[in-house]
Amino acid sequence: MTREPLAPALAGLLLLLGLVYWPGLSGPWLFDDFSNIHGNAFLRVTALDWQSLGAAAGSLEAGPLGRPLAYFSFALNHYLHGDASPYAWKATNLAIHGVNALLMAALLMTVLLRLAQRGALPARMVPGAALALAALWALHPIQISSVLYVVQRMTSLSGTFTLAALLCWLQARERIFVGAGHARDRDAVPGHDDAHLPAAAVAGMARSYSIGVAGWLAPLGWLLAGVAFALLGAFTKETAVLLPLYALALDRVLYPDAPYWQRWLRLPAGLRLALLVAALAVVFGLAAWHYAPGYAGRPFTLTERVLTQARVLWFYIGLVALPRINAFGLHHDDIAISSGLLAPWTTLPAVLGLAGLALLGWRYLDRRPLVGLGLLWFLAGHVLESTVVPLEIAHEHRNYLPLLGLLLAGAGVLLPVVEHWQRRATVALLGTLGAVLAGTTALRADQWGNELGMSRYEVRHHPNSAQARNNLAADLVWRGHYAEAREQLEAAIELAPWEVGYPMNLVGAYRVDKLEPPDALATEILRRIREEPLSAFGSSTLHRYSECLGQGCRYLLADVVGWLEAYRDSGRPTFDRSYIEYLLGIGYREQGRIQDALNAFQRAHDLDPKYLHPLFAQANILLSLRQWDTAALVLDSIRAANEDAYQRLDRQIAELDAAIAKGRGGN
């Protein structure tokens, strides 16, 4: 295949992606979509001004860097389409995935061409292999949650910037190191044989790495662009910080004749392995020390999570290699926790197997570079989310970029086999693989396009998933099937007795049906909030109910106020005390306890003088009481604090000033 047919082939791939994912675009908001997007008032921008967009970008701290670019994109979606339906939001995610498919094809073309120059594969196979791998990556059903789960735009958009940064880095790398390495050093590379390289590549080895000052201008531009894309990726989702690992693996495979790799390869193999293991031990040791406090709200310890991840990674590999539709799911909290190397017994084989994969990738970097690169790429892609960070045990979207590694490893095994096949046989094999993946993805998309159907399907195939049962209960409550919803929540509580969020939702299912929840249930919730660390899901559930007290959750008003008071008094809040007081102020206001509300809002501001929303809430109450002068005093406090506030609120201040003026004028 020549380069010319690639453009229509890529256009066909984008069209196929649209057809495969189209049934799922009509699907619902899901799980974290509610707390991050649908319930995030800051995203409801009505004007594209810096104040509104800046407030949206900094509205939540979903990670250490806040992920402001992801929230910025969500705000743009809201401005253009509103949030009544997630259709346009999911379509935006699909467009991002399509762009990533093109970037992936470009990256694969660059990598495979370089390997062809090294003689690692025939040059005639490069365009077809690049297109096929990009298509398999884009169409694989494991990618569906990164597209149809709106909040996972954080993953796919961060992937966009990561792929763009890698392409920029490879362009700079080619221009800085114009040859394959110093000719005088290349013989030191084990297994090096010039007979396997094209003449142009051999001649290139004689060139110097020194390109002069003028020669640095072009690569410097590419490097700066790469750094910019890397920063954009990191501020979209922190997985972009894995970029150096991806780049290091690519550099080792594509430029093994570079002087620094030659010096590295001269070291004894045992010493190289020991240095690598020591470096990893130091990095993971520091990370474990840093993240250890985050496990207080998880039902597993740091050690248990790390051990379980060995089995989870093999689970991911199984989903990629054998994409059984009933094995996929939005949640995988039904995976048993590993409490030891032999509990369950599959833990030890999983750990040893991963070590074997890492060693195999290490050993195959020179012998079978695609296999070595693929295995190390996959493992590197899981360094952040599948090790010591206290996240939930498993999610399919964590394979968004790591999936490429498994595909590369598979290609490294298959390419020598199909190299001598007839073209029709190769096309038939790839067509069959593509059809299986596209068909499975289309079936999953169709499931995801039906809210209640998806929830029932998830419970049918993951009956031990408490989250799946909780999601089904939410859909049943929405449709008025309250008794069945309570049954699902009771099953979820039995599956995850440590999780307080499910009992909270069960109280909600009673209240919305105008029934009184059992006293024992209410007492148990308060006990857990007071005495046990609140889990991540429990915290988000409390936050969600608190945020909607003034809207659609008044039936839970007394319960939520009691939960918030217990949470405040527990001394172990996972979101700051000023925000708890602000939420309590909203609850007191809705209960008609005006003085308590004013006091709570004042405490919220006193605890964090940069937090101005409590003062605005105070002023609005005073306006409703026609206390114009007191409201004006609060406005003066807002003006004084506005310069140092988290977000400048000039427009809101002007609106409040106008309201006070109208009130004083009798309007």
C-alpha positions in Angstrom: 0.0 0.0 0.0 1.4 3.4 -0.9 0.7 6.6 1.0 -1.9 8.0 -1.4 -4.7 5.5 -0.5 -4.2 6.3 3.2 -6.4 9.4 3.2 -9.6 7.7 1.9 -8.8 4.7 4.2 -8.6 7.0 7.2 -11.8 8.8 6.1 -13.5 5.4 6.0 -12.2 4.6 9.5 -13.8 7.8 10.8 -17.1 7.0 9.1 -17.0 3.5 10.5 -16.4 4.9 14.0 -19.4 7.2 13.6 -21.6 4.3 12.6 -20.4 2.0 15.3 -20.8 4.6 18.1 -24.0 6.3 16.8 -26.5 4.1 18.8 -24.8 5.0 22.1 -24.9 8.8 21.7 -28.5 8.8 22.9 -27.5 7.3 26.2 -27.8 8.9 29.7 -25.5 10.7 32.0 -23.6 8.1 34.1 -22.2 7.9 37.6 -19.5 10.5 38.0 -21.1 12.6 35.2 -23.5 13.9 37.8 -21.0 15.2 40.4 -18.5 16.5 37.8 -20.8 17.9 35.1 -24.5 17.7 35.5 -24.5 18.9 39.1 -21.6 21.4 38.7 -23.2 24.9 38.7 -20.0 26.5 37.5 -20.2 24.8 34.1 -23.5 26.5 33.4 -21.9 29.5 31.6 -24.1 32.0 29.8 -21.3 34.1 28.3 -17.8 33.2 27.0 -16.0 35.7 29.2 -12.8 34.9 31.1 -14.5 35.2 34.5 -17.1 32.6 33.7 -14.8 30.2 31.9 -12.1 30.6 34.5 -14.6 29.8 37.3 -15.7 26.7 35.3 -12.1 25.6 34.7 -11.3 25.8 38.4 -14.7 24.5 39.6 -13.6 21.1 40.9 -10.4 19.4 41.8 -10.7 16.0 40.2 -7.0 15.4 40.5 -3.8 17.0 41.9 -3.7 19.5 39.0 -7.4 20.2 39.0 -7.9 19.2 35.3 -9.0 22.7 34.3 -8.9 22.1 30.6 -11.3 19.2 30.9 -13.8 21.4 32.8 -13.2 24.3 30.3 -14.3 21.9 27.5 -17.3 20.9 29.5 -18.3 24.6 30.0 -18.1 25.1 26.2 -20.3 22.1 25.7 -22.8 23.6 28.2 -22.7 27.0 26.5 -23.4 25.5 23.1 -25.8 22.7 24.0 -27.0 23.0 27.6 -27.0 19.9 29.8 -30.6 18.6 29.5 -29.3 15.8 27.2 -25.8 14.5 27.0 -26.1 13.7 23.3 -23.9 16.6 22.1 -21.4 16.0 24.9 -21.0 12.3 23.8 -20.8 13.4 20.2 -17.9 15.7 21.2 -16.2 12.8 22.9 -16.6 10.7 19.7 -15.0 13.6 17.7 -12.1 13.6 20.1 -11.7 9.8 19.7 -11.7 10.3 15.9 -9.0 12.8 16.1 -7.0 10.5 18.3 -7.4 7.7 15.7 -5.7 10.0 13.2 -3.0 10.9 15.6 -2.5 7.2 16.4 -2.2 6.4 12.7 0.4 9.2 12.3 2.4 8.0 15.4 2.3 4.4 14.1 3.4 5.4 10.6 6.4 7.3 12.1 7.4 4.5 14.4 7.0 1.7 11.8 8.9 3.7 9.2 11.8 4.1 11.6 11.8 0.4 12.4 11.7 -0.3 8.7 14.8 1.8 8.3 16.4 -0.3 10.9 15.4 -3.5 9.0 13.0 -4.6 11.7 10.2 -5.1 9.2 9.7 -4.7 5.5 9.0 -1.1 4.4 6.2 -2.2 2.1 4.2 -3.4 5.1 4.4 -0.1 7.0 1.3 1.9 5.7 -1.0 -1.1 5.9 0.2 -2.1 9.4 -0.1 1.5 10.7 -3.6 1.8 9.4 -4.7 -1.6 10.6 -3.3 -1.0 14.1 -4.9 2.4 14.4 -8.2 1.0 13.3 -8.0 -1.9 15.8 -7.1 0.6 18.5 -10.0 2.9 17.7 -12.6 0.2 17.2 -11.8 -2.0 20.2 -14.8 -2.3 22.5 -12.7 -1.6 25.6 -12.6 2.0 24.4 -16.3 2.6 24.7 -16.3 4.1 28.2 -13.7 6.7 27.1 -16.2 7.8 24.4 -19.7 7.3 25.8 -19.0 8.1 29.5 -18.9 11.9 29.2 -16.6 12.6 32.2 -14.0 10.3 30.7 -13.3 13.0 28.1 -10.6 13.7 30.7 -8.9 10.5 29.5 -9.4 10.8 25.8 -8.6 14.5 25.6 -5.5 14.0 27.7 -4.6 11.2 25.2 -5.0 13.7 22.3 -2.4 16.0 23.8 -0.1 13.1 24.8 -0.1 11.7 21.2 0.5 15.2 19.8 3.4 15.7 22.2 4.9 12.3 21.2 4.7 13.2 17.5 6.4 16.5 18.1 9.1 14.8 20.2 9.7 12.3 17.4 10.0 15.1 14.8 12.5 16.9 17.1 14.4 13.6 17.7 14.8 13.0 14.0 16.2 16.4 13.5 18.5 16.5 16.4 20.0 13.1 15.9 20.0 13.1 12.1 21.7 9.7 11.9 21.1 6.4 13.7 24.1 6.9 15.9 27.9 7.3 15.9 29.4 4.9 13.5 32.3 4.3 15.8 29.9 3.0 18.5 27.4 1.0 16.6 29.3 -2.2 16.8 29.0 -2.2 20.6 25.2 -2.8 20.3 24.5 -6.5 20.8 23.1 -8.2 17.7 23.8 -5.2 15.4 24.3 -6.2 11.8 24.5 -3.6 9.0 23.5 -6.2 6.5 19.9 -6.0 7.7 19.8 -2.2 7.2 19.0 -0.2 4.1 22.0 1.5 2.5 20.7 4.9 3.3 20.4 4.1 7.0 23.9 2.7 7.1 25.2 5.8 5.4 23.3 7.9 7.9 25.2 6.3 10.8 28.3 8.1 9.7 26.7 11.5 10.3 27.5 13.3 13.5 25.1 14.1 16.3 26.4 17.7 16.3 24.1 19.7 14.1 25.3 23.2 14.8 23.5 26.2 16.3 21.4 26.9 13.1 20.4 23.2 13.0 18.8 23.5 16.4 16.1 26.0 15.4 13.7 23.5 13.8 14.0 20.8 16.5 13.8 23.4 19.2 10.4 24.5 17.8 9.2 20.9 17.8 10.4 20.4 21.3 8.7 23.5 22.6 5.5 22.4 20.9 5.8 19.0 22.5 6.3 20.6 25.9 3.2 22.7 25.4 1.1 19.7 24.4 2.5 17.8 27.4 1.4 20.6 29.8 -2.0 20.7 28.1 -2.4 17.0 28.6 -1.3 17.1 32.3 -3.9 19.9 33.0 -6.6 17.8 31.3 -5.7 14.6 33.3 -2.6 13.6 35.2 -2.1 10.4 33.1 -0.2 12.7 30.6 2.7 12.7 33.1 3.4 9.2 31.7 4.6 10.8 28.5 8.4 10.5 29.4 7.9 6.7 29.9 6.3 6.4 26.5 9.0 8.6 24.9 11.8 6.6 26.7 10.5 3.3 25.4 10.2 4.7 21.8 13.7 6.1 22.0 15.2 2.8 23.1 13.5 0.9 20.3 13.9 3.5 17.5 17.4 4.9 18.3 19.3 2.1 20.0 22.5 3.3 18.4 22.4 6.6 20.3 25.6 7.1 22.4 23.7 7.1 25.7 22.0 3.8 24.9 25.4 2.3 23.7 26.9 3.3 27.1 23.9 1.8 28.9 24.2 -1.5 26.9 27.9 -1.8 27.7 27.0 -2.2 31.4 26.5 -5.8 32.6 23.0 -7.0 32.1 22.6 -7.8 35.8 23.8 -4.4 36.8 21.3 -2.8 34.4 18.5 -4.8 35.8 19.5 -4.0 39.4 19.7 -0.2 38.7 16.2 -0.3 37.0 14.7 -2.3 39.9 16.3 0.1 42.5 15.0 3.2 40.7 11.4 1.7 40.5 11.6 0.7 44.2 12.5 4.3 45.2 9.8 5.9 43.0 7.1 3.5 44.1 8.2 3.7 47.7 7.9 7.5 47.7 4.6 7.3 45.9 3.3 4.8 48.4 4.3 7.0 51.3 2.6 10.0 49.7 -0.7 8.2 48.9 -1.0 6.1 52.0 -3.4 8.6 53.8 -5.7 8.4 50.8 -6.6 4.8 51.7 -8.6 5.8 54.8 -11.8 6.0 52.8 -11.2 2.8 50.8 -12.3 -0.7 51.7 -8.8 -2.0 50.9 -5.3 -1.2 52.0 -2.4 0.0 49.8 -0.9 -3.5 49.8 -4.2 -5.1 48.9 -4.7 -2.8 46.0 -1.2 -3.3 44.6 -1.6 -7.1 44.8 -5.1 -7.0 43.3 -3.8 -4.9 40.4 -1.7 -7.8 39.2 -4.8 -9.8 38.6 -6.6 -6.7 37.2 -4.0 -6.2 34.5 -4.4 -9.8 33.4 -8.1 -9.2 33.4 -7.5 -6.2 31.0 -5.3 -8.3 28.8 -8.1 -10.9 28.6 -10.6 -8.3 27.6 -8.3 -7.1 24.8 -7.4 -10.5 23.5 -10.8 -12.1 23.8 -13.4 -9.2 23.9 -16.4 -11.1 25.4 -19.3 -8.6 25.6 -20.6 -10.0 28.9 -17.2 -9.5 30.5 -17.2 -5.7 29.9 -18.9 -3.3 32.2 -19.0 0.3 33.5 -18.0 -1.0 37.0 -15.8 -3.8 38.0 -16.1 -3.6 41.8 -17.1 -7.3 41.8 -13.4 -8.2 41.4 -12.3 -9.9 44.6 -9.6 -8.1 46.6 -6.3 -9.9 47.1 -5.5 -9.9 50.8 -2.3 -11.9 50.2 -0.2 -13.6 47.6 -2.4 -16.8 47.9 -5.7 -15.2 48.7 -7.0 -15.7 46.2 -4.5 -18.2 44.9 -4.4 -16.5 41.4 -2.6 -13.5 42.9 0.9 -15.1 43.0 0.7 -16.4 39.4 -0.5 -13.0 38.3 2.4 -11.2 40.0 4.9 -13.6 38.6 3.3 -13.4 35.1 3.6 -9.6 35.1 7.2 -9.8 36.1 7.7 -12.3 33.2 6.0 -9.9 30.8 8.3 -7.0 32.0 11.4 -9.2 31.6 10.2 -10.4 28.2 9.7 -6.9 27.0 13.1 -5.9 28.3 14.8 -8.8 26.6 13.0 -8.4 23.3 13.7 -4.7 22.7 16.5 -5.6 20.3 15.4 -9.1 19.1 11.8 -8.3 18.5 11.4 -4.6 18.9 7.6 -4.4 18.4 7.0 -7.1 21.0 9.4 -5.4 23.5 8.0 -1.9 22.8 4.4 -3.1 23.1 4.8 -4.9 26.4 6.7 -2.1 28.0 4.3 0.5 26.6 1.3 -1.4 28.2 3.0 -1.7 31.6 4.2 1.9 31.5 0.6 3.1 30.7 -0.6 1.5 33.9 2.1 2.8 36.2 -0.1 5.6 37.5 -3.6 4.3 37.8 -2.8 0.6 38.4 -0.3 0.8 41.2 -0.3 2.7 44.5 -2.7 5.6 43.8 -5.9 5.0 46.0 -8.3 4.8 43.1 -11.1 2.3 42.6 -9.9 -1.2 41.7 -10.6 -1.4 37.9 -12.0 0.7 35.1 -11.8 0.0 31.4 -10.9 3.6 30.4 -7.5 3.1 32.0 -6.5 1.2 28.9 -7.1 4.1 26.5 -3.5 4.6 25.5 -2.0 1.4 27.0 -4.1 -0.7 24.6 -1.7 0.3 21.8 1.0 -1.7 23.7 -0.9 -4.9 23.5 -1.7 -4.3 19.8 2.0 -3.6 19.0 3.1 -6.8 20.9 0.5 -8.8 18.9 1.7 -7.2 15.7 5.3 -8.1 16.6 4.2 -11.8 16.8 2.0 -11.8 13.7 3.9 -9.7 11.2 6.7 -12.3 10.7 3.9 -14.9 10.1 1.8 -12.9 7.6 4.9 -11.4 5.8 4.9 -14.3 3.3 1.1 -14.6 3.0 -0.9 -13.7 0.0 -2.2 -10.1 0.3 -5.8 -11.4 0.2 -5.2 -13.7 3.1 -3.7 -10.8 5.2 -6.6 -8.5 4.3 -9.1 -11.3 5.2 -7.5 -11.8 8.6 -7.4 -8.1 9.4 -11.0 -7.6 8.1 -12.2 -10.4 10.3 -10.5 -8.9 13.4 -11.9 -5.5 12.6 -15.4 -6.8 12.0 -15.4 -8.7 15.3 -14.2 -5.6 17.2 -16.5 -3.2 15.4 -19.5 -5.5 15.9 -18.8 -6.0 19.6 -18.4 -2.2 20.0 -21.6 -1.6 18.1 -23.5 -4.0 20.4 -22.1 -2.3 23.5 -22.9 1.1 22.1 -26.5 0.0 21.6 -26.6 -1.2 25.2 -25.2 2.1 26.4 -27.8 4.0 24.4 -30.7 2.7 26.6 -30.5 3.8 30.2 -32.6 1.2 31.9 -31.6 -1.6 29.5 -27.9 -0.8 30.2 -28.4 -0.9 33.9 -30.3 -4.2 33.8 -27.7 -5.7 31.5 -24.9 -4.6 33.9 -26.6 -6.3 36.9 -27.4 -9.4 34.8 -23.7 -9.9 33.9 -22.2 -8.4 37.1 -24.6 -9.6 39.8 -21.9 -9.1 42.5 -21.3 -5.5 41.6 -22.8 -3.2 44.2 -22.3 -0.2 42.0 -24.2 -1.8 39.1 -27.1 -2.5 41.5 -27.0 1.1 42.8 -27.1 2.4 39.2 -30.1 0.2 38.4 -31.8 1.5 41.6 -31.3 5.1 40.5 -32.9 4.4 37.1 -35.8 2.6 38.8 -36.4 5.5 41.2 -36.5 7.8 38.2 -39.2 5.7 36.6 -41.2 5.4 39.8 -40.4 1.7 40.5 -39.6 2.4 44.1 -40.0 -1.1 45.6 -37.7 -2.7 43.1 -35.2 0.1 43.6 -35.1 -0.6 47.3 -34.5 -4.3 46.6 -31.5 -3.4 44.5 -30.1 -1.1 47.1 -30.6 -3.7 49.9 -28.6 -6.1 47.7 -25.9 -3.5 47.2 -25.6 -2.9 50.9 -25.3 -6.7 51.5 -22.5 -6.8 48.8 -20.6 -3.7 50.2 -21.6 -3.4 53.9 -18.8 -0.9 54.5 -20.2 1.7 52.0 -22.4 4.4 53.5 -23.5 5.8 50.1 -25.9 2.9 49.4 -27.8 3.3 52.7 -28.1 7.1 52.0 -29.6 6.2 48.6 -31.9 3.7 50.3 -33.2 6.5 52.5 -33.8 8.5 49.4 -35.7 5.7 47.8 -38.0 5.5 50.9 -38.5 9.3 51.1 -39.3 9.8 47.4 -42.0 7.1 47.8 -43.3 9.1 50.8 -42.4 6.3 53.2 -40.5 6.5 56.5 -37.2 4.7 56.4 -36.5 2.2 59.2 -35.1 3.9 62.4 -32.2 1.4 62.4 -31.1 2.5 58.9 -31.1 6.2 59.8 -29.2 5.5 63.0 -26.6 3.3 61.2 -25.9 6.1 58.7 -25.3 8.6 61.4 -23.1 6.2 63.3 -20.9 5.5 60.3 -20.6 9.2 59.4 -19.5 10.1 63.0 -17.2 7.1 63.6 -15.8 6.0 60.3 -13.9 7.7 57.4 -16.3 8.6 54.7 -15.6 6.8 51.5 -15.1 8.5 48.1 -18.6 7.3 47.0 -20.2 8.3 50.3 -18.6 11.7 50.1 -19.9 12.2 46.5 -23.3 11.0 47.5 -23.6 13.4 50.4 -22.3 16.2 48.2 -24.8 15.4 45.4 -27.8 15.4 47.8 -26.5 18.6 49.5 -26.1 20.5 46.3 -29.7 19.8 45.2 -31.4 20.7 48.5 -32.7 23.9 46.9 -33.9 22.1 43.8 -35.2 18.6 43.6 -34.1 17.0 46.9 -36.4 18.7 49.4 -37.9 15.4 50.4 -34.4 14.6 51.9 -34.0 17.9 53.6 -34.0 16.8 57.3 -31.9 13.7 56.5 -29.2 15.6 54.6 -29.0 18.4 57.2 -28.5 15.7 59.9 -25.8 14.0 57.8 -24.0 17.2 57.2 -24.1 18.1 61.0 -22.7 14.7 61.8 -20.1 15.0 59.1 -19.0 18.4 60.4 -18.8 17.2 63.9 -16.9 14.0 63.0 -13.6 15.8 62.6 -12.8 13.8 59.5 -14.2 15.7 56.6 -12.9 14.9 53.1 -13.9 18.2 51.7 -13.1 21.4 53.5 -15.0 22.6 56.6 -15.9 26.0 55.0 -17.8 24.1 52.2 -19.6 21.9 54.8 -20.8 25.0 56.6 -21.9 26.5 53.2 -23.9 23.4 52.4 -25.4 23.5 55.9 -26.4 27.1 55.3 -28.3 26.0 52.2 -30.0 23.3 54.3 -31.0 25.6 57.1 -32.3 28.2 54.6 -34.5 25.6 53.0 -35.8 24.6 56.4 -36.7 28.2 57.2 -34.0 28.5 59.9 -32.9 31.9 58.7 -30.6 32.9 61.5 -28.9 29.5 61.5 -28.4 29.8 57.8 -26.9 33.3 58.2 -24.6 32.0 60.9 -23.5 29.0 58.9 -22.7 31.2 55.8 -20.7 33.5 58.1 -18.8 30.6 59.5 -18.1 29.3 56.0 -16.6 32.7 55.0 -14.6 33.0 58.3 -13.0 29.6 57.8 -12.0 30.6 54.2 -12.0 34.4 53.6 -11.3 33.7 49.8 -14.6 31.8 49.5 -17.2 34.4 48.6 -20.3 32.2 47.8 -21.4 32.1 51.4 -21.5 36.0 51.5 -23.6 36.0 48.3 -25.9 33.5 49.9 -26.1 35.8 53.0 -26.8 38.8 50.8 -29.6 37.0 49.0 -31.3 36.1 52.2 -31.1 39.7 53.4 -32.5 40.9 50.1 -35.5 38.6 50.6 -35.9 40.1 54.1 -35.8 43.6 52.6 -32.8 44.5 54.8 -31.1 46.6 52.2 -28.6 48.3 54.4 -27.4 45.1 55.9 -27.1 43.5 52.4 -25.1 46.6 51.4 -22.6 45.9 54.3 -22.2 42.3 53.1 -21.7 43.6 49.6 -18.9 45.9 50.9 -17.2 42.8 52.5 -17.5 41.0 49.1 -15.9 43.9 47.3 -13.0 44.0 49.8 -12.4 40.3 49.4 -12.9 40.0 45.7 -9.3 40.9 44.8 -8.0 37.8 46.7 -10.9 35.5 45.9 -10.5 32.1 44.2 -12.5 33.5 41.2 -13.1 37.2 40.5 -16.9 37.8 40.7 -17.2 41.3 39.2 -20.3 40.5 37.2 -22.1 39.0 40.2 -21.1 42.0 42.4 -22.6 44.3 39.8 -25.8 42.3 39.8 -26.0 42.3 43.6 -25.4 46.1 43.7 -28.2 46.7 41.2 -30.6 44.5 43.2 -29.9 46.5 46.4 -30.4 49.7 44.5 -33.7 48.5 43.1 -34.8 47.4 46.6 -33.9 50.8 48.2 -35.8 52.4 45.3 -38.9 50.4 46.1 -38.6 48.1 43.1 
